[in-house]
Amino acid sequence: MSIGSTDRLLALEGLRGVAAIVVTFYHAFLIFWPLLILGQDTANPVVEHTTLESVLYGLPTFALYSGVFAVSIFFVLSGFVLSINFFTTGKMNVIRRLAAKRYLRLMLPALASVMVAWLLITVGLSHNAEAHAVTQSYWLSLQWNFEPHFFEALGQGIWGVFTGGPTSYNGVLWTMVYELIGSFLVFFTVMLFGAYPRRWIVYILLLFITFQTWYIGFVIGMILADLYAHRKFIFNGKPTKLSLLFLTLGIVIGSYPLGTVEGTIYETMMIPGLQNVSFYTAIGAALVIISVLTIPRVSKLLSSKVLSTLGKYTYSLYLVHMLVLFTLCTGLFLWFRTFMDYNWAALASIAVTLPVIALGAFLFERYVDSPSIKLSGKFADWLLQAGKKTISK
């Protein structure tokens, strides 16, 4: 879905593309340097492959490779994108069409990725078990360690991942239940209260209800879209140094650790009783998005042709990267390891794999994602037209 044509809104496409790249590196690092992502757990000690893992853990640099921060950016952007056209034009038809196409738009590419994963596992192209014996990544040991079944995969892709079921074939699909329900939370809120003068009361109530869940990102994104469309708060067009502060705070807060916070800067920053990573990363994501929309240099960078084009391939990159990591990347690592040091073998395997992931995303977008967008659009048009005919009768 295109966010818009103006430079500032186009910059959000670039941000989304960058977030997808971050998720890719996040999972690669989980394979080879899990301590860097999860920190040390005294109950289940994590093997340290380089001292940099302990040094970098718990620092704001985590924003560069934090998959959960990137996912929060996706969720906030979804809330923004799905509501911005209504707040800009006031046309309810925009929301109806988005709602009518949403499930198919998400499901068809997700299903395709699950079936590709099923095929890869079935023909024995996964090297996760062998790679785990070397990397000692507990996370990797949980991936694709089961017997594949065609109808099980089919069920996961069509409805399982959208109802909170297992995501064993493609782990990134854990976000689909939030994307689907979060999207309709936005749709219903906008349809019922979008034109209501006191809708801010509803927003506050939704924030209170969702503040310890992943759905808070969708609510925040919808609020930002409302503010942006009506040029309120920091979006009033006046240059302000507050945006730079928001960018800094967004990166710091969004880098909230996944593992222990003890001994990190976040130990003192934490709100007492609130250790939910979804809350901190959503706040960080919102601040970063505000900065992208209000700092001209940042907007110009992200709206450049190269970065903004990434937005087109975001969903495809998100869906295919783990499939390549669990086959080509782990296989290359085992081969490189026969004549290389551990860390050099890991770096070499990632370097060789990245272009293949890019090619896979390109092909997936062309032959799966793009046709899915067209098909879901046609279905939405048919459904809305059928609804009009029914009502007229």
C-alpha positions in Angstrom: 0.0 0.0 0.0 1.4 3.3 -1.0 1.6 5.9 1.8 1.6 8.9 -0.4 3.4 11.0 -2.9 4.7 14.0 -0.9 8.3 13.9 0.2 7.4 13.6 3.9 5.0 10.7 3.4 7.2 9.1 0.8 9.9 9.1 3.5 7.8 6.7 5.5 8.1 4.3 2.7 11.9 4.5 3.0 11.6 4.1 6.8 9.5 1.0 6.3 12.1 -0.4 3.9 15.0 0.3 6.3 13.0 -1.4 9.1 12.6 -4.6 7.0 16.4 -4.6 6.5 16.9 -4.3 10.3 14.6 -7.3 10.8 16.8 -9.3 8.4 20.0 -8.5 10.3 18.2 -9.2 13.6 17.5 -12.8 12.7 21.0 -13.3 11.2 22.5 -12.1 14.5 20.2 -14.4 16.4 21.7 -17.3 14.5 25.3 -16.4 15.1 25.5 -14.0 18.0 22.5 -14.5 20.2 24.1 -12.9 23.2 24.1 -9.6 21.3 20.3 -9.8 21.0 19.2 -11.5 24.2 21.9 -10.8 26.7 23.2 -13.3 29.2 20.6 -15.5 31.0 21.9 -17.1 34.2 19.2 -19.9 33.9 20.2 -20.7 30.3 23.7 -19.4 29.7 24.3 -18.1 26.2 27.6 -18.8 24.4 29.7 -15.7 23.7 31.5 -15.8 20.4 33.0 -12.3 20.6 33.4 -9.8 23.4 31.5 -7.3 21.4 28.3 -9.1 22.2 28.6 -8.3 25.9 29.9 -4.8 25.3 27.1 -3.8 22.9 24.2 -5.4 24.7 21.9 -2.9 26.4 23.2 0.1 24.4 21.1 2.4 22.2 22.9 1.0 19.2 20.4 -1.9 19.4 18.1 0.2 17.3 20.3 -0.7 14.3 19.5 -4.3 14.5 16.5 -4.6 16.9 13.8 -6.6 15.1 11.2 -5.8 17.7 11.8 -2.1 17.3 11.4 -2.5 13.6 8.2 -4.4 14.1 6.9 -1.6 16.3 7.7 0.8 13.5 5.6 -1.4 11.1 2.7 -1.4 13.5 2.7 2.4 14.1 3.1 2.9 10.3 0.1 0.6 9.7 -2.1 2.7 12.0 -0.9 5.8 10.3 -1.2 4.5 6.7 -4.6 2.9 7.2 -6.2 6.1 8.5 -4.3 9.0 6.9 -6.5 9.1 3.8 -9.7 9.4 5.8 -8.4 12.2 8.0 -7.1 14.0 4.9 -10.2 13.6 2.7 -13.0 12.7 5.1 -14.2 9.9 2.7 -15.4 6.8 4.4 -15.2 4.8 1.2 -11.4 4.8 1.6 -11.7 2.9 4.9 -14.4 0.5 3.6 -12.2 -0.5 0.7 -9.1 -1.0 2.8 -11.1 -3.1 5.3 -12.6 -5.2 2.4 -9.1 -6.1 1.0 -7.1 -6.3 4.2 -7.3 -10.0 4.9 -6.5 -11.2 1.4 -3.8 -8.6 1.0 -2.0 -10.0 4.1 -3.0 -13.7 3.7 -2.0 -14.5 0.1 1.7 -13.6 0.4 1.9 -15.1 3.9 0.4 -18.3 2.6 2.9 -18.4 -0.3 5.8 -18.0 2.1 4.5 -20.8 4.3 4.2 -23.2 1.4 7.7 -22.3 0.2 9.0 -23.0 3.7 7.1 -26.3 3.7 8.8 -27.3 0.4 12.3 -26.3 1.6 11.9 -28.4 4.8 10.3 -31.3 2.9 13.2 -31.6 0.5 15.8 -31.3 3.3 17.4 -28.0 2.5 17.5 -26.8 6.1 20.8 -26.8 7.9 19.5 -25.4 11.2 20.3 -28.5 13.3 23.9 -28.8 12.2 24.4 -25.0 12.4 23.0 -25.0 16.0 25.6 -27.5 17.0 28.2 -24.9 16.2 26.5 -21.6 17.1 24.7 -22.9 20.2 21.9 -20.5 19.4 18.9 -21.8 21.4 16.6 -19.7 19.1 18.0 -21.4 16.0 17.4 -24.8 17.6 13.6 -24.1 17.7 13.4 -23.2 14.0 12.1 -25.9 11.6 12.8 -28.8 14.1 9.6 -30.7 13.2 8.2 -33.0 10.5 6.5 -30.9 7.8 2.9 -31.6 6.8 1.3 -30.1 3.7 -2.2 -29.5 5.2 -0.7 -28.2 8.4 1.2 -25.7 6.4 -1.8 -24.8 4.4 -3.9 -24.2 7.5 -1.2 -22.0 9.1 -1.0 -19.8 6.0 -4.7 -19.4 5.5 -6.0 -18.9 9.0 -3.6 -20.2 11.7 -1.2 -17.2 11.8 -4.2 -14.8 11.8 -5.8 -16.4 14.8 -2.8 -16.5 17.1 -1.9 -20.1 16.2 1.6 -21.6 15.6 4.0 -19.9 13.1 6.4 -22.8 12.8 7.0 -22.6 9.1 7.8 -18.9 9.0 8.3 -17.4 12.4 7.9 -13.8 11.3 4.2 -14.4 10.8 3.6 -14.0 14.6 2.9 -10.4 13.6 0.0 -11.3 11.3 -2.6 -11.7 14.1 -1.7 -8.2 15.3 -1.7 -6.7 11.8 -5.1 -8.1 11.1 -6.8 -7.3 14.4 -4.9 -4.0 14.8 -6.0 -2.9 11.3 -9.6 -3.5 12.0 -9.3 -1.8 15.4 -8.2 1.3 13.4 -11.0 0.8 10.8 -13.8 0.5 13.4 -12.4 3.4 15.4 -12.2 5.7 12.4 -15.6 4.7 11.0 -17.3 5.2 14.4 -15.5 8.1 15.8 -13.3 9.6 13.0 -15.5 12.6 12.6 -16.5 12.9 16.2 -15.2 16.2 17.7 -14.4 14.5 21.0 -12.7 11.5 19.5 -9.6 12.2 21.7 -11.5 10.7 24.6 -11.8 7.5 22.6 -8.1 7.7 21.7 -7.1 8.0 25.4 -9.4 5.1 26.3 -7.8 2.9 23.6 -4.3 3.8 24.7 -5.2 2.8 28.2 -6.6 -0.6 27.0 -3.7 -1.4 24.7 -0.7 0.1 26.5 0.7 -3.3 27.5 0.0 -5.0 24.1 1.3 -4.8 20.6 -1.9 -3.1 19.5 -0.8 0.2 21.1 1.3 0.8 18.0 -1.8 0.9 15.8 -3.6 3.3 18.1 -0.5 5.6 18.2 -0.2 5.5 14.4 -3.9 6.5 14.0 -3.5 9.4 16.5 -0.4 10.6 14.6 -2.3 10.5 11.3 -5.1 12.6 12.8 -2.6 15.1 14.1 -0.7 15.2 10.9 -3.7 15.6 8.7 -5.0 18.5 10.8 -1.6 20.1 11.3 -1.7 19.9 15.0 0.9 19.6 17.7 4.4 19.3 16.2 2.9 19.0 12.7 1.9 22.6 12.5 4.7 23.4 10.0 6.8 25.5 12.3 10.4 24.4 12.5 11.3 23.2 16.0 14.3 21.7 17.8 11.9 19.4 19.6 12.0 17.1 16.6 15.7 16.4 17.1 15.1 15.6 20.7 12.3 13.2 19.7 14.6 11.5 17.2 17.2 10.9 19.9 14.7 9.8 22.5 13.0 7.5 19.9 16.3 5.7 19.1 17.2 5.4 22.8 13.7 4.2 24.0 13.2 2.0 20.9 16.5 0.2 21.8 14.9 -1.3 25.0 16.6 -4.7 25.6 14.8 -8.0 24.9 16.6 -9.8 27.8 17.6 -8.5 31.2 17.8 -4.8 31.8 19.9 -5.2 34.9 23.3 -3.4 34.5 22.1 -1.4 31.5 21.1 2.2 31.2 17.5 1.0 30.9 17.5 -0.2 34.5 17.1 3.4 35.7 14.9 4.5 32.8 12.3 1.8 33.4 8.8 2.8 34.6 8.2 0.8 37.8 6.1 -2.2 37.1 6.2 -1.8 33.3 8.8 -4.0 31.6 6.8 -4.7 28.4 9.0 -4.3 25.4 6.0 -3.6 23.2 5.3 -0.4 25.1 8.8 1.1 25.0 9.4 0.1 21.3 6.0 1.6 20.3 6.9 4.9 22.0 10.3 4.9 20.4 8.8 4.1 17.0 6.3 7.0 17.3 9.0 9.5 18.2 11.1 8.3 15.2 8.1 8.6 12.8 7.3 12.1 14.1 11.0 13.1 13.5 10.9 11.7 9.9 7.8 13.8 9.2 9.2 17.0 10.7 12.9 17.0 10.1 13.5 18.1 6.4 16.9 16.4 6.1 15.7 13.1 7.5 12.7 13.2 5.2 14.8 14.0 2.2 17.2 11.1 2.9 14.5 8.6 3.4 12.4 9.8 0.4 15.4 9.4 -1.9 14.7 7.1 -4.9 16.8 4.2 -3.5 15.4 4.2 0.0 11.8 5.0 -0.8 11.7 2.2 -3.4 12.5 -0.2 -0.6 9.0 0.3 0.7 7.6 -1.6 -2.3 9.6 -4.7 -1.3 9.1 -4.5 2.5 6.5 -7.2 2.9 8.3 -9.5 0.5 11.7 -9.0 2.2 10.0 -9.6 5.6 8.4 -12.9 4.4 11.4 -14.4 2.5 14.5 -13.6 4.5 14.2 -16.3 7.1 13.6 -18.9 4.4 17.0 -18.0 2.9 18.8 -17.7 6.2 17.7 -21.2 7.3 18.9 -22.8 4.1 21.6 -21.0 2.2 23.1 -18.9 5.1 23.4 -21.8 7.6 24.7 -24.1 4.8 27.3 -21.6 3.8 28.3 -21.1 7.4 29.0 -24.8 7.9 31.2 -24.8 4.8 33.1 -21.6 5.6 33.6 -22.9 9.1 35.7 -25.8 7.8 38.5 -23.3 6.9 37.6 -20.1 8.7 37.4 -18.7 12.2 33.8 -18.7 13.6 33.2 -15.0 13.3 34.7 -14.6 9.9 32.6 -17.6 8.7 29.5 -16.0 10.1 30.2 -12.7 8.4 31.1 -14.3 5.1 27.9 -16.4 5.1 25.8 -13.3 5.8 27.6 -11.3 3.1 27.0 -13.9 0.5 23.4 -14.5 1.6 22.2 -10.9 1.5 22.2 -10.5 -2.3 20.2 -13.8 -2.6 17.7 -12.5 0.0 17.4 -9.3 -2.1 16.8 -11.3 -5.3 14.2 -13.5 -3.5 12.4 -10.4 -2.3 12.4 -8.9 -5.8 11.0 -12.1 -7.3 8.5 -12.6 -4.5 7.2 -9.0 -4.9 6.8 -9.4 -8.7 5.2 -12.8 -8.7 3.4 -13.0 -5.4 3.0 -9.7 -3.6 2.1 -7.5 -6.5 -0.5 -9.9 -7.9 -1.9 -10.3 -4.4 -2.4 -6.6 -4.1 -4.3 -6.5 -7.4 -6.4 -9.5 -6.6 -7.3 -8.2 -3.1 -8.2 -4.9 -4.7 -10.5 -6.5 -7.2 -12.1 -8.6 -4.4 -12.7 -5.4 -2.4 -14.3 -3.7 -5.4 -16.6 -6.7 -6.0 -17.6 -7.0 -2.3 -18.4 -3.3 -2.0 -20.4 -3.3 -5.3 -22.3 -6.4 -4.2 -23.0 -4.7 -0.9 -24.4 -1.6 -2.6 -26.7 -3.8 -4.8 -28.0 -5.7 -1.8 -28.7 -2.4 0.1 -30.5 -0.9 -3.0 -32.8 -3.9 -3.2 
